[in-house]
Amino acid sequence: MTIEERLMADLKDAMRAGAAGERRKSTIRMARAAIHNMQIALGHPLNDAETIQVLQREVKMRRDAVDEYARVGREDRADIEREEIVILQDYLPAEMTLEEVTAAVREAIAETGATSVAEIGKVMPLLMQRLKGKAEGRLINQVVRQQLGG
């Protein structure tokens, strides 16, 4: 079953759940709209890899929104965004743990020979290519800076 098929099936279940499935229903609808918009932009139906990219972008947008809402003291809105993140993550592959990211960063640093934060430009492109879709860029950057002593 493709991700889009799962989204459709889960949307039907959420609709049957009534008020209890309202957050899930609205989140899935927003995700399907984003997928549909990308299909229009690309001019072809999305495969699962492309669908995952769209969903990851949606999660990133919500994480940014959580930060903004928390910054201005709107915890009620931040909680809604957090709930939506959890729902969307059901359709994404599991992200790497901090330990796995740290191991990958150490390996990339050894390969590139980077020794300071000034050389982060050598390490990040390699890691972003290797860990694309497996770890969030913000986490990767944070671990690289930590490992390079920044």
C-alpha positions in Angstrom: 0.0 0.0 0.0 1.4 3.4 -1.0 1.6 6.3 1.4 -1.2 8.0 -0.5 -3.4 5.0 -0.2 -2.7 4.8 3.6 -3.6 8.5 3.9 -6.9 7.9 2.1 -7.8 4.9 4.2 -6.9 6.7 7.4 -8.9 9.8 6.3 -11.9 7.5 5.9 -11.3 6.1 9.4 -11.0 9.5 10.9 -14.2 10.7 9.2 -16.0 7.7 10.7 -14.6 8.5 14.2 -16.5 11.8 14.1 -15.4 14.4 16.6 -12.7 12.1 18.1 -10.9 12.0 14.8 -11.2 15.7 13.9 -7.5 16.6 14.4 -6.4 13.5 12.4 -8.9 14.3 9.7 -7.8 17.9 9.2 -4.1 17.0 9.3 -4.5 14.3 6.7 -6.5 16.6 4.5 -3.7 19.2 4.7 -1.1 16.6 3.9 -3.1 15.3 0.9 -3.5 18.9 -0.3 0.3 19.5 -0.2 0.8 16.2 -2.0 -1.7 17.2 -4.7 -0.1 20.6 -5.1 3.3 19.0 -5.6 1.7 16.6 -8.2 0.4 19.6 -10.1 3.8 21.4 -9.9 5.7 18.3 -11.1 3.1 17.2 -13.6 3.0 13.6 -12.6 1.8 11.4 -9.7 4.3 11.2 -6.8 6.1 8.1 -5.9 6.6 7.2 -2.3 10.0 8.9 -2.1 8.5 12.2 -3.4 5.5 11.8 -1.1 7.9 11.4 1.9 9.7 14.6 0.9 6.4 16.5 0.9 5.4 15.1 4.3 8.9 15.9 5.7 8.5 19.5 4.5 5.1 19.6 6.2 6.6 18.3 9.5 9.4 20.9 9.2 6.9 23.7 8.7 5.0 22.6 11.8 8.2 22.3 13.9 9.0 25.9 12.9 5.5 26.9 13.8 5.9 25.2 17.3 9.0 27.3 17.9 7.2 30.5 16.9 4.1 29.8 18.9 6.2 28.9 21.9 8.3 32.1 21.5 5.1 34.3 21.6 3.5 32.4 24.4 0.8 30.6 22.4 1.2 27.1 23.9 -2.3 26.2 22.9 -1.4 26.6 19.2 2.0 25.0 19.7 0.2 21.9 21.2 -1.9 21.7 18.1 1.1 21.8 15.8 2.8 19.1 18.0 -0.2 16.8 17.6 -0.1 17.3 13.8 3.6 16.4 13.8 2.9 13.1 15.5 0.1 12.3 13.0 2.4 13.1 10.0 5.3 11.1 11.4 3.1 8.0 11.2 3.6 8.1 7.4 7.3 8.8 7.5 10.1 6.3 7.9 11.6 6.3 11.4 14.3 8.9 11.9 17.8 8.1 13.1 18.6 8.2 16.8 21.0 10.8 18.1 23.6 8.0 18.5 23.2 6.9 14.9 23.6 10.5 13.7 26.6 11.0 15.9 28.3 7.9 14.4 27.5 9.1 10.9 28.9 12.5 11.6 32.1 11.1 13.1 32.6 8.9 10.0 32.0 11.9 7.7 34.5 14.1 9.7 37.1 11.3 9.4 36.5 11.0 5.6 36.7 14.7 4.9 39.5 15.5 7.4 37.7 18.4 8.9 39.2 19.7 12.1 37.2 22.8 13.0 33.9 24.5 12.7 35.3 26.6 9.9 35.4 23.4 7.8 31.7 22.6 8.3 31.2 23.2 4.6 33.1 20.1 3.8 31.1 17.8 6.1 27.5 19.1 5.8 27.0 18.4 2.1 28.2 14.8 2.5 26.0 14.2 5.5 22.9 15.8 4.0 23.3 13.5 0.9 23.8 10.4 3.1 21.2 11.1 5.7 18.5 12.7 3.5 15.1 11.7 4.8 16.7 9.9 7.8 17.5 12.8 10.0 16.5 16.4 10.3 19.1 18.9 9.0 19.0 21.0 12.2 20.0 17.9 14.2 22.8 17.0 11.8 24.2 20.5 11.9 24.0 20.6 15.7 25.9 17.3 16.0 28.6 18.4 13.4 29.2 21.6 15.3 29.4 19.7 18.6 31.9 17.2 17.1 34.0 19.9 15.5 34.2 21.8 18.8 31.9 24.7 18.0 
